[in-house]
């Protein structure tokens, strides 16, 4: 069973249970949401939807999705689609999906004050988890070093049960910084993939036994200690972008000091001034060869997407259809030019490729929507006049049947909204049959 199908069936079961169009049973006794609360919620929803960078923010890093059999950023997908288990775990889908669900409920006036406040807190959590500020000071791929960084001590301020969130306690603790050789941090940039390198100070540390980096966007960072298990004095780990101190937190570092005594640092952060980092002239092994291979993969993906867009299921040769194909063709042309350019890099690759991977996501979202519609119609007899009015049931069914015709004209953000509108349409259309309820 696919993820989309499983979610659809659970959604249908949940929707079939009677709900009030204004106040859910679980919130009996709560008051309707105030205008002030609804305004605040709407502002947060708009902030999330107005972010134009979220779909490619983590592209080219291992933080783009939680788990998949596919290395998302450099392979061609079968059927020109992204697996639905990938989409379900991407930051952009999680943020837009949650915001779209909140908007659907807000438009249906189905929030109580308590549930509206919960929705505000949930959206703020997703912003903190996925949409935190990052620096953009490193312009070129390559190796960098800097001594211009601080090691503030940190304390946990909240946790979602999986990831801790921190704030600074002491702005800089030199004793921690001095644990690293020459108080130096090394950086390797490959697009948005940033590898942090640290070397233990041999005057302070004989061996690093543990180095735990806090999760980023809910995902573990892969920390490597080396160069061997017997001689662990080098640390390397990757993060998605030029993270600031609050996201670049080391939960704890355990080490053996020069006297053979086990020591622990406790939580601290790397507060790096990326603008002060100096780039090395050292050549990156196989850099251009591997970059060109990835560019060609994206060219091939773009061509496959355009072939898919020309199928009869996906085009009526409308202005919207022509516009979609034109965007992909333009991206392919720019990628071909990039492959010939002496200034090609990973940032440019993923910026140009954005329309292609968005269209692959759209292919999957269209299928997810089709499955949802088919399954809801299959189980539609769960809605009956004993619970709902005949008119509202008919209106709801007509809406469900109308949805598939809408999907081909929607962009990725609008498709996520359409899916969530569909999931929450029972709040909009279904009305209790109060006459029948009174008989019971």
N, C-alpha and C positions, 0 to 999 in steps of 0.2 A: 504494500500500500504506500502510495507516495505521500509526502508531507502535506501537499495541498489537499489530497483526498481526505486524509485523516483529520485535518483541521476543518474541512468542510462538514464532515459528518458530525463532529463535536459541536460545530457552530449551529447546525440545524437542530440538534437535540436541545441545545440551550435556548434557541429562539422559540421552540415549540412550547416551552413552559410559559404560562401567562405572565406578562409584565404590564405594569401600569405605564401609560405614555408619559407620565410626569414624574412620579416618585416610585422607585422600585420597592418591592416588598421588604427587601433587606434593610431599607432605610426608613421604614415606617416610623413616624413620629418626628422625622427630620423636616426642616423647612425647605421651601424652594430656594434655589440659589439666588443670591442678591444680584442686582445689576452690576455692582462694583466687582463682584467675584467673576461674573460672566465676562465682563470687559477685560479683566486681567487675564483670564483664560484665553480669550480670543487673541489678545496681543501676543501671548506666548506661542499660540498656534501659528499666527502669521509670521512670527520671527523664524520659526522652524521652516515653514514653507518658502520663505523669501531667501533662504540660503541657497545660492546657486552652485556651491562647491562641494556639497555633501556627497554626491554620487561618486566622485573620483578622489575624495580626500585621502583614502587609504590605498588607492590603486597602486600596485607595484610593491606592496608590503604583505607580510604574513598576517597582518591585522585586518585584512579586508573582510574576512568571514571566519567564523569559529571552526567549522570543520567541513571538509569536502574531500572527495577522491580526486579533485582536480586542482592543480596549481593555477588559480584563477587568472593570473595576469599574463600568461604567455602561452596559452594553448588555444586551439580551435575546438569549440564545443560541437558535439554531435547535434544535428538538427538545428544548428544556429541558435541555440538557446542556452541559458544558464541553468544548471540544475536547481530545482526549487529549494533543495536543502541549503544551497549557497545563498540564495536570495533571502531566505528566512533569517539568516544570521549576519547580514550586512548591516553596518551602521545606518546607511541611508534608509533601508527598508524599515528598520526598527523605529527610527525617528519619525519618518513620514507616516508610517502605519499608525503609530500611537497618536500623532497629531491629527490624522484623518479621522480616527475613531472618536477622538474628543470633539472634533468639529461636527461630525454627524450627530452626536448626542446633544451638542450645544444647539445645533440648528433645530433639532427635534424637541428642544426645551425639556429634556429628560433628566437634567441634573438637579440634585438637591444641593444644599450648601455644603454638606459634608462630602459628597461624591465629587463636586466641582473642585473643592480644595484638594482632594486626593489627586484629581487629574492634573491640577497645577503642579503639585509636588512631583508627580510622575514625570511630567514633561521637563521640569527643571532637572530632574535626575538624569534623563536621557541627554540633555544638553551638557551636563557636567561629565557624563560618561563618554560621549561621542564627539561633542562639538566644542571642546575647550580650545582656547587660543594657542597657536603655535607660532614660532618665529619663521621667517623666510629670508635669512641673512646669507646662507650659503648658496651661491648662484650656480656653481659648477660641480659636476661629479668629481670625486677624487678624495685624497687623503688630506686631513687637516689636523693641526695640533694647537692647543692653547693652554696657557696657565691661568687665563682669566676666567676662573669659575670659583664659586663658593660651595661649601658643604654645610648648609643649614641643617640643624636638627629639626625633626618633624614629629607631629603627634596626630594620632587618628582623631578625626572629627565625626566621621560617620562610616557606615559600612552597609552594603546591600546583602551581606552574607557570603559574597564571593569576592568582592573587591573592596579594599579599604580606601578611604579618601582622607587626605592629609592637609595640614597647614603648618606653616613655619612656627617654631618656638624660638630658636636662636638663629639670627640671620646668617652667621657663619661660625663654624667651629674648626679652627685651624688644626687642631689635633687630628681630626679626621682627614683633612686635606693632606696633611703631612704623611699619612700612611701610604701615599702614592708617590712613586718615583718622580723626582723633580717637580712635584705638585702639578703634574701634566695630565691632560686628558686628550686622547686621540679620537678622531672622528673620521668615519668613512661614509661618504654620501653617495648613494646611487638612487637618484630621484627622491622619492619620499622615504625611502628606506635608509635609516641612519644607524650605523653601527658605532657603538661607544666602546672605546678601549682604554683600559687602565692597567698600569703595571705597579705592583707592590714596591714600596720603598724598602730595599734590603737592610737599611739601618733600623727599621721599625718592625718589619714583618718577615718571618721566615717561611710561612706558608698560609695561604688563604684556604680555609677548609669549607667555607660556605659563603655564598653571595646571593642573596634573595632580592630580586627586583619586584616591586609591586606591579600588579596587573595594570595593563593599559587597555582601556575600552573593554574591560571584562576578560581580556585574554592574557595568558601567561607569556612572559618574555623568556626566550630561550637563552639561558646564560651558559657560557662556555668558560671553564677554568683550565688553564694549561701552563706550560705546554704539555705536561704529562700529569698523571694522577699522583706521581711521587713529588713532582715539582710544580705546585700550583701557585704561581705568582702573577699570572696574567689573567685579566677578566675581559670578556667580549660579550656584548649582547646588542640586539637590534630593537629599535623603537620606530613608530610611524611618524617621522617628522622631527623637527627641531623643538623638542618638548621643553616646557618650562618646569621650574622646580616642583610644582605641585603634582605634576604627572611623572616626573623622572625621580621616583623615590626608591631608595634601597631600604627595604624593610629591616634588613639586618645583615651585617657582615661579621662572620666569625673567622678569627685568624689566630695563629700561634705567633707570639712575639719573639724577640731575639733571646729571651730568657726561657723559652719553651713553655710559657704560660698561655693558656687559652684566654682570648679576649673577645668581646663583642662590642660593636659600635652602637647598636640600637638604630632606630629609623633615622636616616638622613637623606638629603636630596643632592642632586647635582644641578646647581644653578649656573648654567653655562652662558657666557657672553659669546654667542656664535659669531657676532660681527667682528670679534677680535681674533678669530681663528685664522691661522696662516696656512695657506694651501701648499702642499708639497708638489714638486715637479716630477715626482716619481710616477712612472707610467703604470697604468692599471693593467695587469695581465689579461689578454683576450677581451678587453673592454669593447672595442669597436666591433669585433667579430660577434660577440654575444648580443650587443645592442642591435646590430643589423638583423640578426636572426629574429629578435623579438619584434622589430619593426615589420619585417616580412610576415611574421605570424599575424600581426594586426591588419596588414594589407589583405591577407587571405581571408581573415575574419570579416573585414568590411565587404569584400566581394561576395562572400557567402550570404551575408545579411541582405545585400541588395538583390541577390537571386531569390531569397525568401520573400522579400517585399514585393516581388513581381508575381508571386503565385496568386491564383484567383481568390484564395481565401483572405488575402491581405491587401488587395487593391481593387478599387473601382475607378482608378485613374482620375481621382478627384484632386483638387489643389493640395489637400493635406497629404495625399499619397505621393504626389510629385515632390512636395517639400521634404518629406521623410527621405526619399531616395536621393534627393539633391544633397542633403546634409551628409549622408554616408559617402556619396561619390566625392564630395569636397574633402572629407576626411582622408579617403584613400589617396587622392591626388597629393594632399599635403604630406602624407606619410611617405609616398614615393619620392617627393622632393627632399624630405628629411633624410631619407636613406642615402641620398647623394650629397647631402650637406656636410661640410667640415665641422659645423658647430652643433651637430646632433647630440642630444643627451636624453636621459630618461624623463626629466621633467617635461620636455617638449613632446616626447613620445606619448606620455599618458594624458597630457592636455589635449593633443590632437585626437587621440583614440576615444575620448569620452563619448561622442555620439554613437560610436560603434558598440561599445559595451552597454550603453543605455538601451540601444535597440535590441541587443541580445536579452537584456533584462525584460524589455517590453514583450518580446516573444513569449517568455515564460509567464509573465503576468497575464497576458491574454489567455493562455491555456488554463492558468489557475482560475480565472474568472469563468471560463467556459465550464470547467469542472464544477465549480460552485453552483452555477445556474442549473446544470443538468441534475445534480444531486438534490438540490432544493426542490426542484419540480418533481423528482422521483418520490420524495418524502412529503410532498405538499399536503397529502390527506391528513397529516397531523394537525393541520389548521382546520377547524370545523366551527359550525355555527353555534355549537354548544358553548364555546368560549368566546368567539369573535363574531362581529356583525358580518352578514353576508356581503354587504357592500365593501367593507374594508378588506375582506378576503379576496374579492374579485379585483379590487384596485391593486392589492399587493401582488397577485398573480400576474396581472397585466404589466406591472413594473418589472417583475422578474424576467418576463418574456422580452421586454424591450431592451434589456441591458446588453446582450451580445452585439446588437447593432451599434452600440456606442463605442465599443472598445478600440476600433481601428483608427479613430480620430483623436485619441488621447495620447499625450506624451507620458513619460514615465511617472512624473509626479501626479498627474491627473488620473492615471490608471490606479495608483495606490489609493487615491481618494475615492475613485469609483468602487474599488473592491471593498473599502471600509464603509462607504455609503450602502453598498449592497448588504454587507454583514449586519448593518444596523437599521436596515429599512423597515424591519418589523416595528421599531419604535415610531416610525413616521406613518406607516400605513394601517397597521392593525389596531382595531378598537374593540374593547370588551363588549360583549353582548350582555348588557346589564340585566335585561329581562330574563335571560336564561340563568344568569348567576343568582338572581333573587329567588329562583325556584328551588335552589339547592339548600 
